[in-house]
Amino acid sequence: MDLEKQAETNIEPKAETKDPNLVDYDGPDDTENPFNWPTWKKGRQLVLMAFNTFITPLASSMFTPGISDVMKEFNVTSSMLGSFVVSVYILGYCFGPFLIAPLSEIYGRVALYHSCNLLFLIFTIACAVAQSMPQLIVFRLLAGMAGVCPLTIGSGTVADMVPKEKRAGIMAIWAMGPILGPVVGPVAGGFLAEAEGWRWVFWVIAIATGVMMILTIIWYRESYGPVVLERKAARLRKETGNPDLRSVYDVGKLDMRLFMTALARPIKLLFGSPIVFLMALFAATTYGYLYLMFTTITSIFESKYGFSPGVAGLAYLGFGIGCMIGLITTGIVANNIAKNHVKRGCFRPESRLLPMMVGCWFMPVGLFWYGWSAQAGVHWIVPILGTGVFAIGLMTVFMSASTYLVDSYLRYAASVTAANTALRSLIGALLPLAGPSMYEALGLGWGNSLLAFIALAMCSVPFLFWKYGAMIRTHPRFQVKL
């Protein structure tokens, strides 16, 4: 296997050796190598993965417009508890990645996709039939823990199959789920909850999950290199009768020490690497703002502009359009930069930061715009345009941070994504709880201005790593033992 392909597969052989019992790919053109899969096969896997990654974030916010109905049915008056039943799902995103990502680097991607999709379906149905607020909260938490799977290992699946000069564009397709799912959710959920009740929101999600599960069971294929080669070695052992054949990435029998090391890897990366921590913190801040706005925008447009619950859901379209603009622009620009840098022989992970260094400024601008226009009560289109500007910056930060972390830690792409997802989800779950109190104390104008000032400070992060990222990645002090 040539060095370019070896680097791209996220993995490193134990050592160069001529041991005839070691099983590797049959040269650089071996069709079993996911990098050499035909385009239709990669495309099918990526489209299904995008569908998978869309449904579970959709569930995070789809019943947001129906919260008032939930509170009435269960006789709940606390606005914080109403916000928590939304954000507890994202809290589940904090815990799931620390188990899912390491397991995917031991047993492969597909087994985790199928297991978590089944659990997600079960807990979504449980939400639909919940008979009390505590039941709904617990089932939402468990659904979030299972539903985070495609967000956690999706970037690893992309890195398994796609070379770096094309990776940003493909990551853009994958990133549509985590961002557009929560945006589309309230738009559809507003009318559905108004017409059929909040329980039907969960039934619709369960039906979509069932369809998605059938498709993925039929067409998902394993893409993680060590697992692909281990299966090849097992097949050859059976065909040749040679029990000594083993994968070139074989680390021996999986014992408790290796298992615990794998489980601890995302935590080590998050707290041992300044790159992972600060980039994840920036992405987490943007994600927290998104969910804070999700939990307040319905009430703002209902009270200030007299929107019905269904029409209030349409206020989220500003996020959707902004996300699409940011998604397409960042994907195209990042791919062109990567191709150009690869051609010139100067590509490095920090090349991924260039779009972020420009796009991140849209976030504070959008927050100022949205907050003060809503405070003044000007025409409803003005604050919606502000959310669109914010969403452009959000998408740029989300995309650039994800690809930068994956390229910096290719071998452990799933674990570094897990660290990113966990921190992002923790802030996404907790920050909305402070939203109602913050807006009550400061108003929409100064409340969103506070968020904008924090975002302005965070905009220094990509510039910091553009200059010092390579030095930090290679400095012995910051080498995380994985």
C-alpha positions in Angstrom: 0.0 0.0 0.0 1.6 3.3 -1.0 2.2 6.0 1.6 -0.5 8.3 0.3 -3.2 5.7 0.6 -1.8 4.5 4.0 -2.1 8.0 5.4 -5.6 8.4 4.0 -6.9 5.3 5.7 -6.7 6.8 9.2 -4.4 4.0 10.3 -0.8 3.0 10.6 0.6 -0.5 10.4 2.6 -1.6 13.4 5.8 -1.7 11.5 7.3 -2.5 8.0 7.8 -6.2 7.8 7.9 -9.0 5.3 6.1 -11.5 7.5 4.1 -13.6 4.9 1.4 -14.1 7.5 0.4 -10.5 7.6 -2.6 -9.6 5.4 -2.7 -6.2 3.7 -4.4 -4.7 0.6 -3.3 -6.3 -2.6 -1.5 -3.2 -3.9 -2.7 0.4 -4.3 -5.5 -0.6 -6.6 -7.1 -3.2 -4.4 -10.9 -2.8 -4.8 -11.4 -3.9 -1.2 -9.7 -0.7 0.0 -12.6 1.7 0.6 -10.6 4.4 -1.2 -10.9 2.3 -4.4 -14.6 1.6 -4.2 -16.5 2.7 -7.3 -18.1 6.1 -7.2 -21.6 4.7 -7.1 -20.8 2.6 -4.1 -19.2 5.5 -2.2 -22.1 7.8 -3.3 -24.7 5.3 -2.0 -23.0 5.0 1.3 -22.6 8.8 1.7 -26.2 9.5 0.7 -27.5 7.0 3.2 -25.2 8.4 5.9 -26.5 11.9 5.2 -30.1 10.6 5.5 -29.1 8.9 8.8 -27.4 12.0 10.1 -30.4 14.2 9.1 -33.1 12.2 11.0 -31.6 12.1 14.5 -30.8 15.9 14.7 -34.3 16.4 13.3 -35.7 14.8 16.4 -33.8 17.2 18.6 -36.0 20.2 17.7 -39.0 18.9 15.7 -41.4 19.0 18.5 -40.2 22.4 19.9 -43.3 24.3 18.6 -45.4 21.8 20.5 -43.8 22.3 23.9 -46.7 24.4 25.2 -49.1 21.5 24.4 -46.8 19.0 26.3 -46.7 21.3 29.3 -50.5 21.7 29.3 -51.0 17.9 29.0 -48.6 17.1 31.9 -49.6 20.1 34.0 -46.1 21.7 34.0 -45.7 25.4 34.5 -41.9 25.8 34.7 -40.5 27.4 31.5 -37.1 26.0 32.4 -38.5 22.5 32.5 -40.1 23.2 29.1 -36.8 24.1 27.7 -35.1 21.2 29.3 -37.4 18.6 27.6 -35.9 19.9 24.4 -32.3 20.2 25.4 -32.1 16.9 27.4 -32.0 15.2 24.0 -28.8 17.1 23.2 -27.5 16.2 26.7 -27.7 12.6 25.5 -25.3 13.6 22.7 -22.7 14.3 25.4 -22.6 10.8 26.7 -23.1 8.6 23.6 -19.9 9.7 21.7 -17.5 8.5 24.4 -18.8 4.9 24.0 -19.7 4.9 20.3 -16.5 6.3 18.8 -14.0 4.0 20.5 -16.3 1.0 19.8 -16.4 1.9 16.1 -12.6 1.9 16.1 -12.6 -1.6 17.5 -15.6 -3.3 15.8 -16.1 -1.1 12.8 -18.6 1.6 11.7 -21.5 -0.5 10.4 -22.2 -2.5 13.6 -22.5 0.7 15.5 -24.8 2.4 13.0 -27.2 -0.6 13.0 -27.3 -1.0 16.8 -27.8 2.7 17.5 -30.4 3.1 14.9 -32.5 0.3 16.4 -32.1 1.8 19.9 -33.1 5.2 18.6 -36.2 3.8 17.0 -37.2 2.1 20.3 -36.7 5.2 22.4 -38.5 7.5 19.9 -41.6 5.2 20.0 -41.3 5.4 23.8 -41.4 9.2 23.6 -44.5 9.0 21.5 -46.4 7.0 24.2 -44.9 8.7 27.3 -47.5 9.3 30.0 -45.6 11.8 32.1 -43.0 14.6 31.8 -40.3 12.5 33.7 -40.9 9.6 31.3 -40.6 11.9 28.3 -37.4 13.4 29.6 -35.8 10.0 30.3 -36.8 8.6 26.9 -35.6 11.8 25.1 -32.2 11.5 26.9 -31.8 7.8 25.8 -32.9 8.6 22.3 -30.2 11.3 22.2 -27.5 8.9 23.4 -28.4 6.5 20.6 -29.1 9.1 18.0 -25.7 10.7 18.2 -24.1 7.8 16.5 -24.1 9.1 12.9 -22.9 12.5 14.1 -20.0 10.8 16.0 -18.7 8.5 13.4 -20.0 10.1 10.2 -16.8 12.1 9.7 -14.7 9.0 10.3 -16.7 7.2 7.6 -16.0 10.1 5.2 -12.3 10.0 6.0 -12.3 6.2 5.4 -13.3 6.6 1.8 -12.5 10.1 0.5 -9.0 11.7 -0.2 -8.2 15.0 1.4 -8.6 17.1 -1.7 -12.2 16.1 -2.0 -13.0 15.6 1.7 -14.4 19.1 2.5 -17.1 18.9 -0.2 -18.2 15.5 1.0 -18.1 16.6 4.6 -20.5 19.4 3.6 -23.0 16.7 2.5 -22.6 15.0 5.9 -22.8 18.2 7.8 -26.2 19.0 6.3 -27.8 16.6 8.9 -26.5 18.1 12.1 -27.3 21.6 11.0 -30.3 21.4 8.7 -32.1 18.7 10.8 -32.7 21.0 13.7 -33.6 23.8 11.4 -36.2 21.9 9.3 -37.6 20.2 12.4 -39.5 23.2 13.9 -40.8 24.2 10.4 -42.4 20.8 9.9 -43.1 20.2 13.6 -45.0 23.4 14.0 -47.8 22.5 11.6 -47.8 18.8 12.6 -48.1 19.6 16.3 -50.8 22.1 15.6 -52.8 19.8 13.4 -52.3 16.3 15.0 -50.7 16.9 18.4 -47.2 16.6 19.7 -47.2 12.8 19.9 -47.5 12.5 16.1 -44.1 14.4 15.8 -42.5 11.3 17.4 -44.5 8.9 15.3 -43.4 10.6 12.1 -39.7 10.5 13.2 -40.1 6.8 14.1 -41.6 6.0 10.6 -38.7 7.8 8.9 -36.2 6.0 11.1 -37.8 2.6 10.2 -37.4 3.4 6.4 -33.9 4.6 6.9 -33.0 1.4 8.9 -34.2 -0.9 6.1 -32.1 1.0 3.5 -29.0 1.1 5.7 -29.2 -2.6 6.6 -29.4 -3.5 2.8 -26.7 -1.1 1.6 -24.3 0.0 4.3 -20.8 -1.5 3.9 -17.9 -1.5 6.3 -15.4 1.2 5.5 -12.9 1.1 8.5 -9.6 -0.2 7.3 -8.6 -2.4 10.2 -12.0 -4.1 10.3 -11.9 -4.6 6.4 -8.5 -6.2 6.6 -9.4 -8.3 9.6 -12.3 -9.8 7.7 -10.1 -10.4 4.8 -7.6 -12.2 7.0 -10.4 -14.3 8.5 -11.6 -15.2 5.0 -8.1 -16.2 3.9 -7.6 -18.3 7.1 -10.7 -20.3 6.1 -9.7 -20.6 2.5 -6.0 -21.5 3.0 -6.2 -23.4 6.3 -3.4 -21.2 7.7 -4.4 -20.1 11.2 -1.4 -17.7 11.5 -2.7 -15.2 9.0 -3.6 -11.9 10.6 -4.2 -8.3 9.6 -1.3 -6.0 9.2 -3.1 -3.8 11.8 -3.7 -6.6 14.2 -2.9 -5.7 17.8 -3.5 -9.1 19.3 -6.4 -10.2 21.4 -8.6 -7.4 22.7 -8.1 -7.2 26.5 -9.6 -4.9 29.1 -6.6 -2.6 29.0 -6.9 -2.0 25.2 -10.6 -1.6 25.6 -10.3 1.0 28.4 -7.6 2.8 26.4 -10.0 3.1 23.5 -12.8 4.4 25.7 -10.5 7.0 27.2 -9.2 8.3 23.9 -11.9 11.0 23.2 -11.4 12.4 26.7 -7.6 12.5 26.3 -7.9 14.3 23.0 -10.4 16.8 24.3 -8.4 17.8 27.4 -4.8 16.9 26.2 -4.7 18.8 22.9 -5.2 22.6 22.8 -6.3 22.3 19.2 -9.1 19.8 20.0 -10.2 21.7 23.0 -10.3 25.2 21.5 -11.7 24.2 18.2 -14.4 22.1 19.9 -15.1 25.0 22.2 -15.7 27.4 19.3 -17.9 24.9 17.6 -19.7 24.2 20.9 -20.3 27.9 21.4 -22.0 28.3 18.0 -24.0 25.2 18.5 -25.2 26.4 21.9 -26.3 29.7 20.4 -28.3 27.8 17.7 -30.2 25.8 20.3 -30.7 28.8 22.6 -32.3 30.6 19.6 -34.4 27.5 18.8 -35.9 27.4 22.2 -36.8 31.1 22.2 -37.6 32.1 18.6 -41.1 30.6 18.6 -42.2 32.5 21.7 -40.6 35.7 20.3 -42.5 35.6 17.0 -45.7 34.5 18.6 -45.7 37.4 21.2 -44.1 40.2 19.2 -45.5 39.5 15.7 -48.6 37.5 16.5 -47.6 34.4 14.6 -49.5 31.1 15.2 -47.5 28.1 16.3 -47.5 26.7 12.8 -46.4 30.0 11.1 -43.9 30.6 13.9 -42.1 27.5 12.7 -41.5 29.2 9.4 -39.3 31.7 11.2 -36.6 29.0 11.2 -36.3 29.2 7.4 -33.8 32.1 7.9 -31.5 29.5 9.6 -32.1 27.0 6.8 -31.3 29.4 3.9 -28.2 30.7 5.7 -27.0 27.2 6.5 -27.3 26.2 2.8 -25.4 29.3 1.7 -22.6 28.6 4.2 -22.6 24.9 3.4 -22.2 25.3 -0.3 -19.8 28.2 -0.2 -17.5 26.6 2.5 -17.5 23.2 0.7 -16.6 24.7 -2.7 -14.0 27.1 -1.3 -12.4 24.5 1.0 -12.2 21.9 -1.8 -10.5 24.4 -4.1 -8.0 25.4 -1.4 -7.2 21.8 -0.7 -6.7 20.9 -4.4 -4.5 24.0 -4.9 -2.4 23.2 -1.8 -2.0 19.5 -2.7 -1.0 20.5 -6.2 1.6 22.9 -4.8 2.8 20.3 -2.2 2.0 22.7 0.7 -1.2 21.1 2.1 -1.5 20.9 5.8 -4.4 20.6 8.2 -4.3 24.4 8.8 -5.3 24.9 5.2 -8.8 24.0 6.4 -8.9 27.2 8.5 -8.9 29.8 5.7 -12.7 29.7 5.1 -13.3 29.9 8.8 -11.0 33.0 9.2 -13.5 34.8 6.9 -16.8 33.2 7.7 -16.6 33.3 11.5 -17.3 37.1 11.5 -20.8 36.5 10.2 -21.8 35.1 13.6 -21.5 38.2 15.7 -22.9 40.3 12.9 -25.9 38.1 12.7 -26.4 38.1 16.4 -26.3 41.9 16.7 -28.7 42.1 13.7 -31.2 39.6 15.0 -31.2 40.9 18.6 -31.7 44.6 18.0 -34.1 44.3 15.1 -36.3 41.9 17.2 -36.0 44.3 20.2 -37.2 47.2 18.1 -40.1 45.2 16.7 -39.3 46.1 13.0 -40.8 44.1 10.2 -40.5 40.3 10.8 -38.3 39.7 7.8 -35.5 41.8 9.4 -34.7 39.5 12.4 -35.2 36.5 10.2 -32.5 37.8 7.8 -30.3 38.3 10.9 -30.6 34.6 11.8 -29.6 33.8 8.2 -26.4 35.8 8.5 -25.7 34.1 11.8 -26.3 30.7 10.1 -23.7 31.4 7.4 -21.1 31.9 10.1 -22.3 28.9 12.1 -22.0 26.6 9.1 -18.5 27.9 8.2 -17.3 27.4 11.7 -18.9 23.9 12.0 -17.5 22.7 8.7 -14.0 24.1 9.0 -13.6 22.9 12.6 -14.8 19.4 11.8 -12.5 19.0 8.7 -9.5 20.5 10.6 -9.8 18.2 13.5 -10.2 15.1 11.3 -7.2 16.0 9.2 -5.1 16.7 12.3 -6.0 13.3 13.9 -6.8 11.1 10.9 -6.2 7.8 12.6 -8.6 8.6 15.4 -11.1 10.6 13.3 -14.1 9.1 15.1 -12.6 9.8 18.6 -11.7 13.4 17.8 -15.2 13.9 16.4 -16.6 12.3 19.5 -14.8 14.9 21.6 -16.0 17.7 19.4 -19.6 16.4 19.5 -19.7 15.8 23.2 -18.5 19.3 24.2 -20.7 20.9 21.5 -23.7 18.9 22.8 -23.1 19.8 26.4 -23.2 23.5 25.7 -26.1 23.0 23.3 -28.0 21.3 26.1 -27.2 23.7 28.9 -27.1 27.1 27.3 -30.8 27.2 26.2 -31.7 26.8 29.9 -30.3 30.2 30.6 -32.0 31.8 27.5 -35.4 32.8 29.0 -33.7 34.4 32.1 -31.1 36.1 30.1 -33.6 37.7 27.7 -35.8 38.7 30.6 -33.0 40.4 32.4 -31.2 42.0 29.4 -33.8 42.1 26.6 -33.4 40.7 23.1 -30.9 43.5 22.1 -28.4 43.3 24.9 -28.9 39.6 25.4 -27.9 38.8 21.9 -25.2 41.4 22.1 -23.6 39.5 25.0 -23.6 36.4 22.9 -22.1 38.4 20.0 -19.2 39.7 22.1 -18.3 36.2 23.2 -18.4 35.1 19.5 -16.1 38.0 18.6 -13.6 36.8 21.2 -13.8 33.2 19.8 -13.1 34.5 16.2 -9.4 34.7 17.2 -9.2 30.9 17.4 -8.7 30.1 13.7 -6.1 32.9 13.4 -4.2 31.4 16.4 -4.0 27.9 14.9 -3.3 29.2 11.4 -0.1 30.6 12.8 0.8 28.1 15.6 -1.3 25.0 14.8 1.5 23.1 13.1 3.9 23.8 16.0 1.3 22.8 18.6 0.5 19.5 16.7 4.2 18.5 16.6 5.4 19.8 19.9 6.2 16.9 22.4 4.4 18.7 25.2 1.1 18.3 23.4 1.5 14.8 22.1 -1.5 12.8 23.5 -0.7 9.2 24.2 -3.5 7.3 22.6 
